[in-house]
Amino acid sequence: MANFFKKAFQDMKESAQAQHEVDKANMAAAKAESRAQWEEAKAMGSPERRKAVMQAERDEQIAEAKKRQAEAQARIDAAKGDR
């Protein structure tokens, strides 16, 4: 019976230590993400930087839209070929 409790408490100790490592890793990740958000927000304070980022996002959206349009046209052509 004593061995049962000894093993149970040892298991709980190991589990608590493992969970502590997980918590430390999650806290470090949250801290890094928070720092990254802060640096991004600080960088966006510059009007030139903001314009460049916004233009890059618009260019990416345009490229994605053109890709979807080409895929749709290929599906239309394939459907017309089956008739």
C-alpha positions as CSV (number, residue, x, y, z in Angstrom):
1,M,0.0,0.0,0.0
2,A,2.8,2.4,0.8
3,N,4.4,1.7,-2.5
4,F,1.2,2.6,-4.2
5,F,1.1,6.0,-2.6
6,K,4.8,6.5,-3.2
7,K,4.4,5.8,-6.9
8,A,1.2,7.9,-7.1
9,F,2.9,10.9,-5.6
10,Q,6.0,10.4,-7.8
11,D,3.8,10.4,-10.8
12,M,2.0,13.5,-9.7
13,K,5.4,15.2,-9.2
14,E,6.6,14.2,-12.6
15,S,3.3,15.4,-14.2
16,A,3.5,18.7,-12.4
17,Q,7.1,19.2,-13.5
18,A,6.2,18.4,-17.1
19,Q,3.2,20.8,-17.0
20,H,5.5,23.5,-15.6
21,E,7.8,23.1,-18.6
22,V,4.8,23.4,-20.9
23,D,3.6,26.5,-19.1
24,K,7.1,28.1,-19.3
25,A,7.2,27.4,-23.1
26,N,3.7,28.8,-23.6
27,M,4.6,31.9,-21.6
28,A,7.7,32.5,-23.6
29,A,5.8,32.1,-26.9
30,A,3.1,34.6,-25.7
31,K,5.8,37.0,-24.7
32,A,7.5,36.7,-28.1
33,E,4.2,37.2,-29.9
34,S,3.4,40.2,-27.8
35,R,6.8,41.7,-28.6
36,A,6.4,41.0,-32.3
37,Q,3.0,42.8,-32.3
38,W,4.5,45.7,-30.5
39,E,7.4,46.0,-33.0
40,E,4.9,45.7,-35.9
41,A,2.7,48.4,-34.4
42,K,5.7,50.7,-33.8
43,A,6.9,50.2,-37.4
44,M,3.5,51.1,-38.8
45,G,3.9,54.5,-37.2
46,S,6.0,55.5,-40.2
47,P,3.7,56.7,-43.0
48,E,6.2,55.3,-45.7
49,R,6.3,51.9,-44.0
50,R,2.5,51.8,-43.7
51,K,2.1,52.6,-47.4
52,A,4.6,49.9,-48.4
53,V,2.9,47.3,-46.2
54,M,-0.6,48.2,-47.5
55,Q,0.6,48.1,-51.1
56,A,2.2,44.7,-50.6
57,E,-1.1,43.4,-49.1
58,R,-3.1,44.8,-52.0
59,D,-0.7,43.3,-54.5
60,E,-1.0,39.9,-52.8
61,Q,-4.8,40.1,-52.9
62,I,-4.7,41.0,-56.6
63,A,-2.5,38.1,-57.4
64,E,-4.8,35.7,-55.4
65,A,-7.8,37.0,-57.3
66,K,-6.1,36.5,-60.7
67,K,-5.2,33.0,-59.7
68,R,-8.8,32.2,-58.7
69,Q,-10.0,33.7,-61.9
70,A,-7.6,31.6,-64.0
71,E,-8.7,28.4,-62.1
72,A,-12.4,29.3,-62.6
73,Q,-11.7,29.8,-66.4
74,A,-10.0,26.4,-66.5
75,R,-13.0,24.8,-64.9
76,I,-15.3,26.6,-67.4
77,D,-13.2,25.4,-70.3
78,A,-13.2,21.9,-69.0
79,A,-17.0,21.9,-68.5
80,K,-17.5,23.2,-72.1
81,G,-15.3,20.4,-73.4
82,D,-17.5,17.7,-71.9
83,R,-20.6,18.7,-73.9
